Amino acid sequence: MSQTSQSKPRVIKDFEKLDQGIQEQIKLEYPEGFEDNLIHFTNKEGKRVSALPFETEEKYYLVRMTIEEAQQIIEDDDDYDEDGNLKDDIKIEYAEKHNDDDMDDEDDSDPYSDSEDDEDDED
C-alpha cells in the first residue's frame, strides 16, 4: 500500500451503503466490473474477507463484496451493458459530474514535466 493510503482514514463498507456519488466514482474507476479487482484480507475477527479497494482524496475505501456479489451488482446495474462494461454515455456523464482528475492521468504520464511550456504549443 502506498504511503498516502496509510495516512488516510480507512473505511470498510458495503457497496449498497455507500453514498451515490462514491458509487459513481467507483464505477468510473472500474468500468469493466469489480470481480477481477477484489483483494483479500483478514479482518479484526480473524475472518478472511474480500473487498474492492477505492481511494479518494480524503479516504481509502475497502468495499466489502464477494466475487458473487460483485457479479450480481454489475448484472443488476443498468449503468452496465450486457457484457458487464460501463456504458459509454454513463461513463461520460459520471466523469463530467465528478470532474474526475484521475481520468486525465493517462495524458499526464510525467507529473514533473513543464506543462506550462507544453500548453503554448497546443494545436
Phi and psi restraints in degrees (value plus and minus 20) as a CYANA .aco file:
   2 SER   PHI     -92.4   -52.4
   2 SER   PSI     141.1   181.1
   3 GLN   PHI     -82.2   -42.2
   3 GLN   PSI     -57.8   -17.8
   4 THR   PHI     -85.1   -45.1
   4 THR   PSI     -55.7   -15.7
   5 SER   PHI     -86.0   -46.0
   5 SER   PSI     -55.6   -15.6
   6 GLN   PHI     -88.7   -48.7
   6 GLN   PSI     -47.8    -7.8
   7 SER   PHI    -106.0   -66.0
   7 SER   PSI     -30.3     9.7
   8 LYS   PHI    -110.9   -70.9
   8 LYS   PSI     131.0   171.0
   9 PRO   PHI     -82.6   -42.6
   9 PRO   PSI     120.6   160.6
  10 ARG   PHI    -120.8   -80.8
  10 ARG   PSI     113.7   153.7
  11 VAL   PHI    -142.0  -102.0
  11 VAL   PSI     103.8   143.8
  12 ILE   PHI    -131.2   -91.2
  12 ILE   PSI      98.3   138.3
  13 LYS   PHI    -170.4  -130.4
  13 LYS   PSI     138.4   178.4
  14 ASP   PHI     -99.2   -59.2
  14 ASP   PSI     128.1   168.1
  15 PHE   PHI     -75.2   -35.2
  15 PHE   PSI     -65.4   -25.4
  16 GLU   PHI     -83.8   -43.8
  16 GLU   PSI     -43.9    -3.9
  17 LYS   PHI    -111.6   -71.6
  17 LYS   PSI     -22.1    17.9
  18 LEU   PHI     -98.4   -58.4
  18 LEU   PSI     131.8   171.8
  19 ASP   PHI     -76.9   -36.9
  19 ASP   PSI     123.8   163.8
  20 GLN   PHI     -74.4   -34.4
  20 GLN   PSI     -60.9   -20.9
  21 GLY   PHI     -82.6   -42.6
  21 GLY   PSI     -59.1   -19.1
  22 ILE   PHI     -87.6   -47.6
  22 ILE   PSI     -61.4   -21.4
  23 GLN   PHI     -77.7   -37.7
  23 GLN   PSI     -63.6   -23.6
  24 GLU   PHI     -84.4   -44.4
  24 GLU   PSI     -60.8   -20.8
  25 GLN   PHI     -86.2   -46.2
  25 GLN   PSI     -55.8   -15.8
  26 ILE   PHI     -84.5   -44.5
  26 ILE   PSI     -60.6   -20.6
  27 LYS   PHI     -81.9   -41.9
  27 LYS   PSI     -58.6   -18.6
  28 LEU   PHI     -85.1   -45.1
  28 LEU   PSI     -58.3   -18.3
  29 GLU   PHI     -90.0   -50.0
  29 GLU   PSI     -52.9   -12.9
  30 TYR   PHI    -146.6  -106.6
  30 TYR   PSI      47.2    87.2
  31 PRO   PHI     -89.0   -49.0
  31 PRO   PSI     -33.4     6.6
  32 GLU   PHI    -125.9   -85.9
  32 GLU   PSI       0.5    40.5
  33 GLY   PHI      81.1   121.1
  33 GLY   PSI     154.2   194.2
  34 PHE   PHI    -125.0   -85.0
  34 PHE   PSI     -50.3   -10.3
  35 GLU   PHI     -79.0   -39.0
  35 GLU   PSI     -54.4   -14.4
  36 ASP   PHI     -97.7   -57.7
  36 ASP   PSI     -25.5    14.5
  37 ASN   PHI    -132.3   -92.3
  37 ASN   PSI     -14.0    26.0
  38 LEU   PHI     -89.5   -49.5
  38 LEU   PSI     123.5   163.5
  39 ILE   PHI    -134.1   -94.1
  39 ILE   PSI     140.5   180.5
  40 HIS   PHI    -141.6  -101.6
  40 HIS   PSI     120.6   160.6
  41 PHE   PHI    -173.2  -133.2
  41 PHE   PSI     147.2   187.2
  42 THR   PHI    -119.9   -79.9
  42 THR   PSI     104.1   144.1
  43 ASN   PHI     -99.4   -59.4
  43 ASN   PSI    -199.3  -159.3
  44 LYS   PHI     -86.8   -46.8
  44 LYS   PSI     -38.0     2.0
  45 GLU   PHI    -107.6   -67.6
  45 GLU   PSI     -19.0    21.0
  46 GLY   PHI      64.5   104.5
  46 GLY   PSI     -11.1    28.9
  47 LYS   PHI    -111.5   -71.5
  47 LYS   PSI     116.1   156.1
  48 ARG   PHI    -100.8   -60.8
  48 ARG   PSI     104.5   144.5
  49 VAL   PHI    -149.9  -109.9
  49 VAL   PSI     143.2   183.2
  50 SER   PHI    -138.0   -98.0
  50 SER   PSI     131.4   171.4
  51 ALA   PHI    -175.4  -135.4
  51 ALA   PSI     139.0   179.0
  52 LEU   PHI    -119.3   -79.3
  52 LEU   PSI     100.1   140.1
  53 PRO   PHI     -98.4   -58.4
  53 PRO   PSI     121.0   161.0
  54 PHE   PHI    -173.1  -133.1
  54 PHE   PSI     112.0   152.0
  55 GLU   PHI    -141.9  -101.9
  55 GLU   PSI     113.2   153.2
  56 THR   PHI    -133.3   -93.3
  56 THR   PSI    -199.1  -159.1
  57 GLU   PHI     -80.2   -40.2
  57 GLU   PSI     -55.0   -15.0
  58 GLU   PHI    -118.4   -78.4
  58 GLU   PSI     -51.7   -11.7
  59 LYS   PHI    -159.5  -119.5
  59 LYS   PSI     138.6   178.6
  60 TYR   PHI    -132.7   -92.7
  60 TYR   PSI      95.6   135.6
  61 TYR   PHI    -118.5   -78.5
  61 TYR   PSI     122.0   162.0
  62 LEU   PHI    -139.8   -99.8
  62 LEU   PSI      88.8   128.8
  63 VAL   PHI    -113.4   -73.4
  63 VAL   PSI      88.2   128.2
  64 ARG   PHI     -82.5   -42.5
  64 ARG   PSI     107.8   147.8
  65 MET   PHI    -190.7  -150.7
  65 MET   PSI     126.7   166.7
  66 THR   PHI    -107.0   -67.0
  66 THR   PSI     151.5   191.5
  67 ILE   PHI     -79.4   -39.4
  67 ILE   PSI     -62.8   -22.8
  68 GLU   PHI     -83.0   -43.0
  68 GLU   PSI     -62.5   -22.5
  69 GLU   PHI     -85.5   -45.5
  69 GLU   PSI     -59.5   -19.5
  70 ALA   PHI     -80.6   -40.6
  70 ALA   PSI     -63.4   -23.4
  71 GLN   PHI     -85.2   -45.2
  71 GLN   PSI     -61.9   -21.9
  72 GLN   PHI     -87.2   -47.2
  72 GLN   PSI     -60.1   -20.1
  73 ILE   PHI     -77.9   -37.9
  73 ILE   PSI     -66.9   -26.9
  74 ILE   PHI     -87.3   -47.3
  74 ILE   PSI     -62.6   -22.6
  75 GLU   PHI     -81.9   -41.9
  75 GLU   PSI     -57.9   -17.9
  76 ASP   PHI    -104.3   -64.3
  76 ASP   PSI     -31.0     9.0
  77 ASP   PHI    -111.8   -71.8
  77 ASP   PSI     100.8   140.8
  78 ASP   PHI     -88.4   -48.4
  78 ASP   PSI     -32.5     7.5
  79 ASP   PHI     -92.6   -52.6
  79 ASP   PSI     -35.3     4.7
  80 TYR   PHI    -127.9   -87.9
  80 TYR   PSI     126.2   166.2
  81 ASP   PHI    -101.4   -61.4
  81 ASP   PSI    -198.4  -158.4
  82 GLU   PHI     -85.7   -45.7
  82 GLU   PSI     -38.1     1.9
  83 ASP   PHI    -110.9   -70.9
  83 ASP   PSI     -19.8    20.2
  84 GLY   PHI      64.3   104.3
  84 GLY   PSI       1.7    41.7
  85 ASN   PHI    -129.8   -89.8
  85 ASN   PSI     122.0   162.0
  86 LEU   PHI     -81.6   -41.6
  86 LEU   PSI     109.5   149.5
  87 LYS   PHI     -83.6   -43.6
  87 LYS   PSI     122.8   162.8
  88 ASP   PHI     -78.1   -38.1
  88 ASP   PSI     -63.4   -23.4
  89 ASP   PHI     -86.0   -46.0
  89 ASP   PSI     -54.2   -14.2
  90 ILE   PHI     -89.6   -49.6
  90 ILE   PSI     -60.7   -20.7
  91 LYS   PHI     -79.6   -39.6
  91 LYS   PSI     -64.4   -24.4
  92 ILE   PHI     -85.7   -45.7
  92 ILE   PSI     -65.8   -25.8
  93 GLU   PHI     -78.8   -38.8
  93 GLU   PSI     -67.3   -27.3
  94 TYR   PHI     -89.2   -49.2
  94 TYR   PSI     -58.0   -18.0
  95 ALA   PHI     -83.1   -43.1
  95 ALA   PSI     -63.4   -23.4
  96 GLU   PHI     -87.3   -47.3
  96 GLU   PSI     -61.5   -21.5
  97 LYS   PHI     -83.1   -43.1
  97 LYS   PSI     -61.7   -21.7
  98 HIS   PHI    -117.6   -77.6
  98 HIS   PSI     -23.8    16.2
  99 ASN   PHI      21.7    61.7
  99 ASN   PSI      34.9    74.9
 100 ASP   PHI     -92.1   -52.1
 100 ASP   PSI      87.2   127.2
 101 ASP   PHI     -81.9   -41.9
 101 ASP   PSI     -50.1   -10.1
 102 ASP   PHI     -84.9   -44.9
 102 ASP   PSI     -44.5    -4.5
 103 MET   PHI     -87.0   -47.0
 103 MET   PSI     -42.3    -2.3
 104 ASP   PHI    -110.6   -70.6
 104 ASP   PSI     -23.4    16.6
 105 ASP   PHI     -78.6   -38.6
 105 ASP   PSI     -49.9    -9.9
 106 GLU   PHI     -81.5   -41.5
 106 GLU   PSI     -52.9   -12.9
 107 ASP   PHI    -101.2   -61.2
 107 ASP   PSI     -40.5    -0.5
 108 ASP   PHI    -125.9   -85.9
 108 ASP   PSI      43.7    83.7
 109 SER   PHI     -86.4   -46.4
 109 SER   PSI     -48.7    -8.7
 110 ASP   PHI    -138.9   -98.9
 110 ASP   PSI      79.3   119.3
 111 PRO   PHI     -88.2   -48.2
 111 PRO   PSI     -30.4     9.6
 112 TYR   PHI    -122.3   -82.3
 112 TYR   PSI     -13.5    26.5
 113 SER   PHI     -93.5   -53.5
 113 SER   PSI     140.8   180.8
 114 ASP   PHI    -100.7   -60.7
 114 ASP   PSI      66.1   106.1
 115 SER   PHI     -89.4   -49.4
 115 SER   PSI     -45.2    -5.2
 116 GLU   PHI     -83.4   -43.4
 116 GLU   PSI     -59.2   -19.2
 117 ASP   PHI     -87.3   -47.3
 117 ASP   PSI     -58.6   -18.6
 118 ASP   PHI     -87.6   -47.6
 118 ASP   PSI     -53.3   -13.3
 119 GLU   PHI     -84.2   -44.2
 119 GLU   PSI     -51.9   -11.9
 120 ASP   PHI     -88.7   -48.7
 120 ASP   PSI     -41.2    -1.2
 121 ASP   PHI    -120.0   -80.0
 121 ASP   PSI      -8.8    31.2
 122 GLU   PHI     -88.2   -48.2
 122 GLU   PSI     123.5   163.5
